[in-house]
Amino acid sequence: MKLWVNGGLHDAETARVSVLDHGLTVGDGVFETVKAVRGETFALTLHLERLTRSARGLGLPDPDLDEVRRACAAVLAANPMELGRLRITYTGGLSPLGSERGDAGASLVVGLGESSRRADSTAVITVPWTRNERGALAGLKTTSYAENVVALAKARERGASEALFANTLGQLCEGTGSNVFVVLDGTIHTPPVSSGCLAGITRALAVAWTGAEETDLPLDVLESADEIFLTSTLRDVQAVHRVDGRELAGTPGPVTAKAMRIFDERAARDRDPRLA
């Protein structure tokens, strides 16, 4: 495997950033995960726009998107595979130990890992920890991901592939790496970005393509929703057949199945969609 590190391709065995990189020492970095099918990315422009928004949210300089595109193209060409997870990581770069940034400039790393198509449905759990909808990192896709690691490990222990969070107000928020949608009386709802959830790229496309409504929802809506589904870069639209101890019969339900079909058709038609 070859990775792009700060200006060029390197073998995985020799690809290195400093142990003093701010992304490593304090999690001062942002990232994007992009789906790649046979070397072709999906929604790369939208992902790069969000990379820039996240960098600005941390006070990092804007990434050079021309360089990021060159890096992505080089990594994809060097690592042919059927389905891949393209990971773009952009950090504060070489810095002193501590929270203060150095002046050496940002680091850019792009890698590609092989993936497989997700199942049509999955199980999820809820966790007692909350998202802080008013925190400095709310809505940013940063490398400060430890709470997601903890929550996802808890989900794996309970036979699930995702853990769902409430925010500090007790409202449904998001998963560790996904957005959540519920179907109530035939209408699709998803928490608004003001809930503290990440403004997911797949989420935004699903909202635009299915007419889903952004709604503040209590966490316990999961106990009564007719259908539940997740969205993310590698899940696309994925039905939920179990949440905690509740089994949802007939998964995927009719509304979710239609959303899955619409997303697949629209994504196949346009590999680099835009949002109005």
Buried (B, 14 or more C-beta within 10 A) or exposed (E): BBBBBBEEBBEEEEBEBBEBBBBBBBBBBBBBBBBBBEBEBBBBBBBBBBBBBBBEBBEBEEBEBEBBBBBBBBBBEBBEBEEBBBBBBBBBBBBEEEEEBEEBEBBBBBBBEEBEEBEBBBBBBBBEEBBEBEEEBBBBBBBBBEBBEEBBEBBEEBEBBBBBBBBEBEBBBBBBBBBBBBBBEEEBBBBBBBBBBBBBBBBBBBBBBBEBEBBEBEBEBBEEBBBBBBBBBBBBBBBBBBBEEEEBEEBBBEBBBBBBEBBEEBBEEEEEBEEE
